[in-house]
Amino acid sequence: MIVRKSFCNLFCMFLLVFSASGMGFGETGDTYSVVLENVESKPFIFALDPKGLAGANPRTSYFYGKIGNFLKNLSESDSGNLKLFIVKGGKSLQLDNLLVGEHLAVGYFDENPEEGKLINGEVPVRVIGITVKRGMERRVIRIEGEPVLLKIKRPEGLSLVSMEEMTSSMMKMGKDRWKDIPKLLSFSGNFLPLYFYRDDTSGYNKMHISLSRFWNRGGTGIDYLKLFRKGDALYILLESKEKISEAVSYFFYIYEERADKSNSATLELKPLIGGKMGGIVLWLDEGNGAGKPLYVGDVTVEGKILEGKVDLKKIPGWLSGSSFEGVSADFSSCYYDSEVGTYEEFPLATLYLKDIPVEF
């Protein structure tokens, strides 16, 4: 088995290097992804590549005048034909399936949003130019409120219902869609694993759960797990019993055959790193107990909820096969106490990947 001590800290270093170096999420055909990060406290409402601005050149002197006229003329009839997004203050939004070329995100920071309608008043306009190049590396674009080059009267009659709120934008599943997906694993409120593993200076030891310091803390206790497969993507929804903390990771120890003595791969979900969203890494056993890391997906976390998306094209064929026949996984949660360098891991359940719902 690929044991934790050989890779848990390495994962953090790997992901930090990934973020710093700008390695890409990986491309799907000729499309790419860009993350918009709203660093302001106000929600940012925008349209992506609106037809009314086709061919507009941001470098021309009249560009902002054209932007202003476009936003001022928005009406309820327009909103039905215009896909609008909202990025809450302090949140991020991933725009997927962007074609190679130039794109525009045109919108404004909303001062006084209310349910169902936007109050009239002046709002600051922002235009974000997005250049997508073939084979480009990962891009995170910060949306800032300053400098303000243009203010307009808030568009009237524009309903918030027409907007696609993307707090879980990577998934594009939506809460309603998840309701139709059955829980693959579910745990009662008094669920208690019989034992856990502690990894510290004394070694890697199996211990009775009564000796744990971190069970049911920071997201180690799970309410339920849902998995859903569509095309080349595996979607993950997990709800913990407590707010998910930066100290927690989740692991799927994957067995190509259940009779195998050790797992062939480990899928690690690291929700948060350095206050930022983490990611999903696949560790492949190279035959010596060491893990070779592959960055295979992204996560987003809000309170007790974690959502993830795994790109199945990035993982070995036996693990991304159409049926998953014979493939199983041991699911566990892990808490890392950084002050003393101690891990506590909690085995939760075994699941068979063939039971994951698939949409064709």
Beta strands, then each sheet from edge to edge (+ up, - down):
strand 1: 31-38
strand 2: 44-48
strand 3: 84-87
strand 4: 92-99
strand 5: 101-109
strand 6: 113-114
strand 7: 117-118
strand 8: 122-132
strand 9: 139-143
strand 10: 151-153
strand 11: 163-165
strand 12: 185-186
strand 13: 195-200
strand 14: 203-208
strand 15: 222-230
strand 16: 233-240
strand 17: 248-255
strand 18: 265-273
strand 19: 276-285
strand 20: 291-302
strand 21: 305-311
strand 22: 328-337
strand 23: 342-352
strand 24: 358-359
sheet 1: 4+ 1- 9-
sheet 2: 10+ 8- 5+ 2- 3+ 11+
sheet 3: 6+ 7-
sheet 4: 12+ 15- 16+ 21- 20+ 19- 18+ 17- 22+ 23- 13+ 14-
sheet 5: 12+ 15- 24-
end
